[in-house]
Amino acid sequence: MQAWGTVVVTLATLMVTTVDPKIYERCELAKKLEKAGLNDFKGYSVGDWLCMAHYESGFDTSFVDHNPDGSSEYGIFQLNSAWWCNNGITPTQNLCHMNCSDLLNRHILDDIACAKRVVSLHKNMKAWDSWSRHCSGHDLSEWLKGCNVHLKTDSRKINS
Ligand SMILES: *[C@@H]1O[C@H](CO)[C@@H](O)[C@H](O)[C@H]1NC(C)=O
């Protein structure tokens, strides 16, 4: 019994270290996003990204959601396997030229690069439903409270 328990624990540890996920703390993520150039990227601030990521994944890089159409969404920004990455199952455009499982680890620079592509191609953040519903047009300064990251104000807000 004990040996079996050890096997289970070892396997579980192995799986965790293979995926190497992380649930980001709000301010840590804010700093990371700012450093990666998302404060005032195409008119959006770090507040927009924090708000969106909160509602999409709860800042959990390992989060996967399955859609009724058979596609799945991966990682902190919930990028879709029909458009942005390849999961080997869904027919995909793979516009970010990446393996969906690479979106599940703690390293989010590739997630950020892909998300930038989403915003660049769509010219806005409406690709994320939760952003439209919970973040667009809201005061997003609360998201950066105590983070020592300052919301870059933008012209877009006037129109939204
Ligand atoms: C993605 O990476 C995983 C883990 O390395 C691998 O098992 C899988 O076959 C890859 N999928 C594709 C579609 O390349």
PDBQT file of the ligand as one rigid body, heavy atoms in Angstrom, charges set to zero:
ROOT
HETATM    1  C1  LIG A 201       2.508  19.443 -27.697  1.00  0.00    +0.000 C 
HETATM    2  O1  LIG A 201       3.414  19.177 -26.678  1.00  0.00    +0.000 OA
HETATM    3  C2  LIG A 201       3.080  18.035 -25.908  1.00  0.00    +0.000 C 
HETATM    4  C3  LIG A 201       4.012  17.965 -24.713  1.00  0.00    +0.000 C 
HETATM    5  O2  LIG A 201       5.350  18.165 -25.076  1.00  0.00    +0.000 OA
HETATM    6  C4  LIG A 201       3.138  16.807 -26.795  1.00  0.00    +0.000 C 
HETATM    7  O3  LIG A 201       2.792  15.650 -26.053  1.00  0.00    +0.000 OA
HETATM    8  C5  LIG A 201       2.145  16.978 -27.933  1.00  0.00    +0.000 C 
HETATM    9  O4  LIG A 201       2.239  15.906 -28.827  1.00  0.00    +0.000 OA
HETATM   10  C6  LIG A 201       2.396  18.296 -28.671  1.00  0.00    +0.000 C 
HETATM   11  N1  LIG A 201       1.276  18.511 -29.567  1.00  0.00    +0.000 N 
HETATM   12  C7  LIG A 201       1.414  18.956 -30.804  1.00  0.00    +0.000 C 
HETATM   13  C8  LIG A 201       0.150  19.141 -31.556  1.00  0.00    +0.000 C 
HETATM   14  O5  LIG A 201       2.500  19.197 -31.308  1.00  0.00    +0.000 OA
ENDROOT
TORSDOF 0
